[in-house]
């Protein structure tokens, strides 16, 4: 994982003057296979998924426990795309399917997620629950109580909000509650190590800045390079916390960055 090093040299600041879309939407999930993806299940070596936790059915990327040989047992899973990304839009269409796996934690009911700026899966330990990353939670309601969607969680990371370093694990968005079994669309706008924005069905629900490694976290410590903690790119992965979920689409749109060097100079 490459980290951004910030220079304090007077008069030479790297500034983002504008970010335009460089490409059209491109599917990361092709609707027919898991080509370009690698699975990591807690307790198993990278690439092994004997339970077919992640599979394609009728054009949908299904994630579920139907083939498990007993209770959930903390077998958290993540499906990593092989590429890494920095400045981009990520569009995920999802719906929850079926019941939660027996023995799944209470907080994981109708809970999935998409992890951005994540570590490479080959750097995870066999027993590691979650990749060091920024998690955009995908959440569903129970039909009665309020529960915000596209919340932020930070396994091995921190962010900055309102000019303050946020070290608590999860931060709620201001979204509506997404009840029922309908399809919902979450879009994440990622601007390298500068700013990240979450959108639910087109509405901005959360914004934060300077995603960074948490030096208090043992897994994050092993990823540090130099003095900077800032994460400016990384992997994208889909999460399984014990709740059945389907992904209808997972698309990315790379963004072009225009920068200035010094005063009045463009590069």
N, C-alpha and C positions, 0 to 999 in steps of 0.2 A: 504494500500500500504506500503510494507516494504521498508525501506530505508537502504542503506549501511552506516555503520559508519567506518571511516578510522582511523586506529591507527598510531600514529607517534612514537611509541616506537622504540628506536634504535635497529637495528639488527633483528627486527621481522616484516618483510614486507610480505604481502600476494601477491604473484606474479603469474600471469598466464603464465606458461611455454609453454603451448600448448593446443589447443582445437581441439579434433578430433570428428568426427561424432559418436554419441552414438547409433543412431537409423536410420532406413530407413525413407523415407518420409511417413507421415501419413496424411490422409485427415481430415481436420477440417469440411469441407462441404462434406456430403456423397453423393451428387448428387440426392437425393430423398426427403429430408426433412430438416427442420431447427432444428432438434434435437441437443441439446447441445449449442443452441444459444438463446440469449434474446435480444429483441428489446427495444430501448429507443428513442422515438420521442419527440422533444421539445414541451412542452405544455401538454403532456400526462403522466400519471403515467407509471412507469416501466412495461414493458411487454404488453402494450396496443398498437395495430396497426390496428385500424378499417378500414384503407384504404388499407390494404394488401400491404404496401409499399415494404416490403421484402417478397418474395415468391419464390417457385421453379416451373419452367416451362421447360419441356423437358430437364431435367437434368442440367439446368442452374439456378443459384441463381440470380433472376431478382430483380432489385430495380427500382421503377418507381412511377409515380404520376397518373396513369390512373384512379384510383378510388377516387381521391381527389374531394372535393365539393367546388371548387373555386380556387383562386390563391394560390401560394405556402405559402405565409404568414409566412415565417421564420420557417417552421416546419422541421428543420434539423433532420436527423435521423441517428442512429448508431445501428448496429447489433453486440452485444458482444458475443464472445465465452465464455463459462462458466469457462474454465480453465485459469490459469495464466502461463506465460512463462518467462524465464530468458536468457538462452544461447540457441540459436536456429537459424535455417534458416526458413524463411517464403517465400513461393512461391504463388503468386497470378496471375492467368490468367484472363484477363478482356477485355471487349470491350464496347464501348458506343453504346447505343440503342435509337433511336428516338430523339425527340426534348426535350429541356429544359422545365420544368414546367413554366406556366405563373406566372410572378412575381418573378422568381428566380433572384438572384443577378448576375450582368454581369460577375463577376470573377468566378462564379460557372458553366459557360458553359463548357461542356465536362471536368468536374472537379469532381473527387471522391477521395477516399483516404483509406488507411489502417492505423489505429492508433495502435501504439505499446507502451509498458510500460505505459498503461493507468490505470486510476482509476477504481475501481469497479463501475458498473452502479448504484447500490443501493446508492452510495454516491453522485450521481449527484442530483442537484436540478431540479424541474419540468421544469423550464424555462431556464435551462442551454443549450447553443447552442452546445458546443463541450466538450467531456471529457478532463480533464487534461491528456495530453499524448504527444507523439512524433508522428507527422503525416507524413507519406510517401504519398505525393500527387500522384494521378493517373490522368494524364492529356492527352488531345487529341488536335491535331492541326486542323486548319480550311482549310487545303489543300493549303494554300498559305504562311502564315507567320510562322516564327520560334516560337516554344514554347517548352521549355525543359520539360522533364517528370521526375517523381520520385524526385520532389523537396521536400524540408523539410519545414514543418510549425510546430509551437511550441505553441499550446494552453496551457497556464499556465506553460510553461517549457522554459528552455534555454539549449544550448549545448556549447561545446568548440571546436573551429577550429583554427589551427595554434597557439595553446597555448593561445588563447584569448577567453574570454567569449563572446558568440554571443547572444545578446538580441533582435535583430530584429525578427519579426514574421516569415518571410519566407526567405529561401535561395535557389537559383536556383542550379540545378545540371548542368552537362556538357553533358547531353544526346542529342541524336537526337530528332527531332520532330516526334511524332507518329500520323500521319495523318490517316484519313479514319476510316472505321468500322472494321478493322482487329482485331484479337486477339493479345494482347501483354502480355508478361510475365515480371513481376517485382519480383525480389528476394531481400529480406532484410536479411542481416547477423547481428545478434544481439548478442553481447558478454557482457551480464549483464549490469553493469554500466560503462563499459570501452569504447567500440567502437561500432559504428553502420555503416554499409556500404549498399548502395543502388546499385542494378544492374538492367539494362534494357536490356532484350534479351541477357543476358550473359556479358554485358559490365559494368564495374565499373564506376558509374557516380557521386557518392558523398560519402564522409566519414567524420565522426565527432566523438567526444568523450564526455564522462562524461555527458550523459543526466541527467537533474536535474530539480527540481521544481524551479519556479520563485517566489521568496518571495514577489514580487510586485503584484502578482495576487491573487485576493480574493478567488477564488476556490482552488488554490494551497495551500493557507495558512491553510485551513482546513484539509489538508492531511499530514502536516508536523509532523514527529515523531523525537524528539530529535533535535540535531544540524545539522545533515547532510541533504543535499538537493538531493544527488545523487539517481537516480532511477536505481535499479538493476533488477527489474522485474515488470510485470504488465499484464493487459489485452490486448487482440487483438480485435479490432472491425473494421467493414466495414462501410464506411461513405456514406451518401446520402446528397448531397448539393442542389438538385433540378434537376439534369441531370439523365436521364435514363441510367442505366448501367447493364451489365450482368457479373457475375463471373462464369467462367467455372470450376475453381478449386481454392481451398484455402487449401494449404498443409503446414505442419510444419515438421521440422526435428530437433530433439533435439540434442544439442552438449554437449559432455563430456568435463569437464574442469579439467586439471591437474595442481595442485598448489604446491608451495614450501613454507615452513615456516622456517624462519631464513636462515642461510647460509649453504647450502649443505644438508638440510633436506627436505624430501618429505613427503607429507601427502595425 
